[in-house]
Amino acid sequence: MQLFPNAVRLNARKAAAAVAALTLSASLLVAGVLAGGPALAEDAPAPADDATIGMSAEPLNEEGAAVRSRFDYQASPGQMIDDSYVVTNTGTTAQTYAVFATDAFNTEDGSFSLLDTGIEPSDAGAWVSFGTERSISVELQPAESKSIPFTLRVPDNATPGDHAAGLVVSLQTGDGQVLMDRRLGTRLYVRVPGELQPNLTITGITAAYTPSFNPLAGETTVTFTVQNAGNVALAGQLKTEIKGFFGITLASPTQQDVSEMLPGSTRTVTAVVPGVGQWLFLNPVTTLYPSVDETALNPGPLASVTRDTVVIAVPWVLLAIIVLGLLIWAWIWFGRKRNARRTKAWIEYTEAEARRKADADREPVGALAGDTDRAGS
């Protein structure tokens, strides 16, 4: 089971319904208080060896109706809606549970969570009442279930859009010094009609390149902020790809889901794209495709949004290889030029020596010929 930061988990009547609809299920995360401060869960007193503590809760469903995994309403300002919440004692001892509603929010990691017990809600959580009370106590025997009726009244000044909350079942146990609060909750959404503004967007994007010894096997890390700037709860899917010169795709794109974000929430998301070469100019591009939960009310057309940035990935290894190759080529070229000059100089020298020797060999012959002529005369 997945734990939630404020002791709230997805509730499920059936495993398939819980996976499909993301209902908060039972949580054993504990908010302990010891001498006015937090206490570790292991400090809490354990139940007797032959006793177990448990609970479950789900929306009331009429016979033959589809199973609801959460409460979804569309209500105008001033409108009242009556519904019921079924709580069951799944433990082996009689227990008294507290049932109440509180506001929902997104944690930093994107999880859906509810306010801590004792914190007064100010949004949809404050619209729920049990008769004339904000909370109600329910005593249940083992395996006993009880339907808890409640009323949701939308304030006259409620703003259009989605308002999120949760119905919570809480069981507090302890010896007066250590208090263990076991909670589970079910999501509750109220869509107030009016000007709906579904607007899931990317507000900022940065990127960094991590090179590899292999110039074609680096990775690009893209970080961006996703913000729900509208008034409708939206989820989405992100696709991140790396393009180069002329828009050429340089690596296989990566995809990741963005879990449902409530209006006004922001989230920092990081995507890593492997197998990116050091092509000097890199253009990381991220596209966000908004969506709504399959059980949520349709807010109308949803527009995708695309953001990009630029990263310079200098191929230092490749440049070093190129420079080394140029140096080797230059050394060979200059060596050949030097050898050519030396060869030419040697050839010129040998030719000059040959001519000199030839001239030297011809001089005695000429001199001898001159002496012979004088003797004859």
LINWODA-V935506 format. One record per pair of residues at least 4 apart in sequence whose ideal C-beta (glycine too) atoms are under 6 Angstrom apart, sorted by sequence separation. I is the first residue (numbers start at 1). J is the second residue. If there is no record, write none. Layout:
i:I j:J
i:I j:J
//
This chain:
i:4 j:8
i:13 j:17
i:17 j:21
i:39 j:43
i:47 j:51
i:61 j:65
i:75 j:79
i:106 j:110
i:107 j:111
i:115 j:119
i:121 j:125
i:122 j:126
i:140 j:144
i:154 j:158
i:174 j:178
i:243 j:247
i:244 j:248
i:261 j:265
i:292 j:296
i:315 j:319
i:329 j:333
i:330 j:334
i:4 j:9
i:12 j:17
i:18 j:23
i:34 j:39
i:121 j:126
i:174 j:179
i:212 j:217
i:12 j:18
i:47 j:53
i:75 j:81
i:89 j:95
i:107 j:113
i:130 j:136
i:174 j:180
i:212 j:218
i:228 j:234
i:243 j:249
i:244 j:250
i:18 j:25
i:32 j:39
i:61 j:68
i:172 j:179
i:173 j:180
i:211 j:218
i:10 j:18
i:73 j:81
i:138 j:146
i:210 j:218
i:242 j:250
i:59 j:68
i:172 j:181
i:209 j:218
i:210 j:219
i:242 j:251
i:104 j:114
i:12 j:23
i:30 j:41
i:171 j:182
i:209 j:220
i:11 j:23
i:59 j:71
i:102 j:114
i:103 j:115
i:241 j:253
i:290 j:302
i:10 j:23
i:11 j:24
i:12 j:25
i:102 j:115
i:170 j:183
i:207 j:220
i:208 j:221
i:10 j:24
i:11 j:25
i:239 j:253
i:240 j:254
i:9 j:24
i:10 j:25
i:168 j:183
i:169 j:184
i:207 j:222
i:289 j:304
i:8 j:24
i:9 j:25
i:239 j:255
i:9 j:26
i:168 j:185
i:206 j:223
i:254 j:271
i:287 j:304
i:288 j:305
i:9 j:27
i:103 j:121
i:222 j:240
i:238 j:256
i:8 j:27
i:102 j:121
i:166 j:185
i:167 j:186
i:205 j:224
i:254 j:273
i:287 j:306
i:7 j:27
i:103 j:123
i:130 j:150
i:237 j:257
i:166 j:187
i:167 j:188
i:204 j:225
i:286 j:307
i:7 j:29
i:103 j:125
i:128 j:150
i:129 j:151
i:166 j:188
i:202 j:224
i:203 j:225
i:220 j:242
i:236 j:258
i:251 j:273
i:4 j:27
i:102 j:125
i:165 j:188
i:235 j:258
i:285 j:308
i:1 j:25
i:3 j:27
i:7 j:31
i:60 j:84
i:101 j:125
i:128 j:152
i:202 j:226
i:203 j:227
i:235 j:259
i:251 j:275
i:127 j:152
i:164 j:189
i:235 j:260
i:251 j:276
i:283 j:308
i:284 j:309
i:3 j:29
i:60 j:86
i:127 j:153
i:201 j:227
i:250 j:276
i:101 j:128
i:162 j:189
i:163 j:190
i:233 j:260
i:283 j:310
i:58 j:86
i:200 j:228
i:201 j:229
i:162 j:191
i:233 j:262
i:282 j:311
i:57 j:87
i:199 j:229
i:199 j:230
i:240 j:271
i:242 j:273
i:282 j:313
i:56 j:88
i:160 j:192
i:198 j:230
i:226 j:258
i:231 j:263
i:197 j:230
i:228 j:261
i:240 j:273
i:56 j:90
i:158 j:192
i:160 j:194
i:197 j:231
i:198 j:232
i:200 j:234
i:242 j:276
i:55 j:90
i:100 j:135
i:160 j:195
i:228 j:263
i:244 j:279
i:278 j:313
i:54 j:90
i:196 j:232
i:198 j:234
i:200 j:236
i:245 j:281
i:54 j:91
i:98 j:135
i:99 j:136
i:228 j:265
i:244 j:281
i:278 j:315
i:53 j:91
i:52 j:91
i:98 j:137
i:99 j:138
i:124 j:163
i:227 j:266
i:52 j:92
i:123 j:163
i:125 j:165
i:242 j:282
i:243 j:283
i:51 j:92
i:96 j:137
i:97 j:138
i:124 j:165
i:225 j:266
i:226 j:267
i:51 j:93
i:242 j:284
i:243 j:285
i:96 j:139
i:225 j:268
i:226 j:269
i:241 j:285
i:13 j:58
i:224 j:269
i:11 j:57
i:23 j:69
i:240 j:286
i:23 j:70
i:94 j:141
i:223 j:270
i:21 j:69
i:239 j:287
i:99 j:148
i:222 j:271
i:17 j:67
i:92 j:142
i:238 j:288
i:87 j:138
i:89 j:140
i:221 j:272
i:17 j:69
i:114 j:166
i:236 j:288
i:237 j:289
i:89 j:142
i:117 j:170
i:219 j:272
i:220 j:273
i:236 j:289
i:13 j:67
i:236 j:290
i:89 j:144
i:219 j:274
i:236 j:291
i:220 j:276
i:234 j:290
i:235 j:291
i:88 j:145
i:218 j:276
i:86 j:145
i:87 j:146
i:104 j:164
i:218 j:278
i:86 j:147
i:87 j:148
i:104 j:165
i:216 j:277
i:103 j:165
i:104 j:166
i:222 j:284
i:224 j:286
i:84 j:147
i:85 j:148
i:215 j:278
i:101 j:165
i:117 j:181
i:220 j:284
i:84 j:149
i:101 j:167
i:102 j:168
i:124 j:190
i:211 j:278
i:232 j:299
i:100 j:168
i:82 j:151
i:99 j:169
i:161 j:231
i:162 j:232
i:80 j:151
i:81 j:152
i:114 j:185
i:161 j:232
i:162 j:233
i:97 j:169
i:98 j:170
i:80 j:153
i:97 j:171
i:79 j:154
i:95 j:171
i:77 j:154
i:207 j:284
i:78 j:156
i:75 j:154
i:77 j:156
i:77 j:158
i:85 j:167
i:87 j:169
i:202 j:288
i:60 j:147
i:200 j:290
i:164 j:262
i:215 j:315
i:198 j:299
i:5 j:107
i:161 j:263
i:205 j:307
i:207 j:309
i:209 j:311
i:215 j:317
i:196 j:299
i:202 j:305
i:215 j:318
i:198 j:302
i:201 j:305
i:205 j:309
i:207 j:311
i:209 j:313
i:8 j:113
i:202 j:307
i:8 j:114
i:191 j:297
i:6 j:113
i:5 j:113
i:6 j:114
i:4 j:113
i:6 j:116
i:57 j:169
i:55 j:169
i:75 j:190
i:70 j:186
i:70 j:187
i:71 j:188
i:72 j:189
i:73 j:190
i:74 j:191
i:76 j:193
i:45 j:175
i:44 j:178
i:43 j:178
i:44 j:180
i:39 j:178
i:34 j:178
i:32 j:178
i:33 j:179
i:32 j:179
i:32 j:180
i:110 j:259
i:30 j:180
i:31 j:181
i:106 j:261
i:27 j:183
i:106 j:262
i:27 j:184
i:110 j:267
i:26 j:184
i:106 j:265
i:24 j:185
i:24 j:186
i:23 j:186
i:11 j:184
i:8 j:183
i:9 j:184
i:11 j:186
i:7 j:183
i:8 j:185
i:74 j:297
i:21 j:295
//
